[in-house]
Amino acid sequence: MKDIVVFSGSAHHELANRICEHLDTRLCPVRISRFSNDCLQAQLLTNVRQRDVYIIQPLVPPTQEHLMELLLMIDAAKRASAAQITAVIPHYSYARSDKKDASRISLGGRLVADLLVTAGASRVLTMQLHSPQVQGFFSCPVDQLTPLGVLADHFRGSDLAGGVVVSPDLGNAKNATQFARLLGLPVAAGSKQRLGDDKVVIDSIVGDVTGRHAIVLDDEIATGGSILEITQRLKDFGALSVTVACTHGLFAGRAVERLRANQFIDDVVTTDTVPPPDGWPELTILSVAPLFAEAIARIHQGRSVSKLFKGVDPVYAPPAAPEGLF
C-alpha cells in the first residue's frame, strides 16, 4: 500500500478516515480555498508523482460545491503527474438523471461522467447507482459496489420469521430479489408512479404481504415520500410492521421528522455512504468502509473487484430462488 495516496474532499471526512484505517494508511491533506470572486481552488499537499491516487468524495448537498471540489482535486492530481487517479464516489447523485423523459431536458448523469473523465479520472469506484445503465455513461472503467451483503449480515442477526422483502417500485425489484435470496425470504413490490420530486403514488402491492413483517429496501431515501407511501400501502394490505433499509440515507427536508413520527416503522437502517443526519440517535448506520478499502486494495494490486460480490450477486454464486413473484 506504500504507493497509494488517499485524499478526501469536504463532503464526508469520517468515511474517508474509516477507509484509510482499513487500508492501514493515512488520509493525506488537501487545501480547499476560495477566492474573493467565489471560485474554488484545490491544492494537494502530498507528492503524487507516478503514484496511485484515490480521491473520496460522495456527491451530497451542497452537491454542486462538492462536485467542483472533486473535479479540481482530480485536475490537481493529473497536473502533478499521478500515475492513476480513481474517483471514489460512494454516492453518485447524478445517476438519477439517466434518461430523457421530457422534451429538452438535460442528462446530468452523462454530463457529470464526461466532466470527471475530462478532469483526469482514470476510473471511478462507486456504490449502487440509481440506474445500472449509468455505468455506460463513462468512457473510463467503473466499479460499482453493492451493499446487499452488508445489509444482509445485519438482518441475519434478527428474527426473520414471517418476513418479506418489499421494493417500493418495480424498477428496484431486481435488487430486492437478490436481497430476499440472501435472507431466504419472499419478495413483493409496489406499483409506483412518480408525480414530482417529493410526490409519489403507490396504488397496489404486487405479492403477498398480509400478516408479514416487511423489510422495505430502497437504494436512496431523500425526502422519504416513497417510503411513507409504501408504508401506508403495506398497512392497507395487512402487513404487521415495516423496517426500512437503504443504501444512501440522504434524509433531506423533513424526512427525519416524517419517518420518526411514523409509528408503523420499527427501524430504519442505512449505510455510511453519506454523512448521517443530525437529531436521529436511533438510526442504524452500517459502515461500508471495509468494502471500499478492500476494493481500493484490489484495484491497486490489479486483482478482481467482482470477487467481492461472490455469494451476494447471483452472477457469481447463484443461490436458491425465493418464493414469491420474481
Secondary structure as GFF3:
##gff-version 3
##sequence-region A 1 326
A	DSSP	beta_strand	4	8	.	.	.	ID=ss1
A	DSSP	alpha_helix	13	23	.	.	.	ID=ss2
A	DSSP	beta_strand	30	34	.	.	.	ID=ss3
A	DSSP	beta_strand	40	44	.	.	.	ID=ss4
A	DSSP	beta_strand	52	56	.	.	.	ID=ss5
A	DSSP	alpha_helix	63	79	.	.	.	ID=ss6
A	DSSP	beta_strand	84	89	.	.	.	ID=ss7
A	DSSP	three_ten_helix	93	96	.	.	.	ID=ss8
A	DSSP	alpha_helix	108	119	.	.	.	ID=ss9
A	DSSP	beta_strand	123	127	.	.	.	ID=ss10
A	DSSP	three_ten_helix	132	137	.	.	.	ID=ss11
A	DSSP	beta_strand	142	145	.	.	.	ID=ss12
A	DSSP	alpha_helix	148	155	.	.	.	ID=ss13
A	DSSP	beta_strand	163	167	.	.	.	ID=ss14
A	DSSP	three_ten_helix	170	172	.	.	.	ID=ss15
A	DSSP	alpha_helix	173	183	.	.	.	ID=ss16
A	DSSP	beta_strand	187	196	.	.	.	ID=ss17
A	DSSP	beta_strand	199	206	.	.	.	ID=ss18
A	DSSP	beta_strand	213	221	.	.	.	ID=ss19
A	DSSP	alpha_helix	225	236	.	.	.	ID=ss20
A	DSSP	beta_strand	241	249	.	.	.	ID=ss21
A	DSSP	alpha_helix	255	261	.	.	.	ID=ss22
A	DSSP	beta_strand	265	271	.	.	.	ID=ss23
A	DSSP	beta_strand	284	286	.	.	.	ID=ss24
A	DSSP	alpha_helix	289	301	.	.	.	ID=ss25
A	DSSP	three_ten_helix	306	309	.	.	.	ID=ss26
###
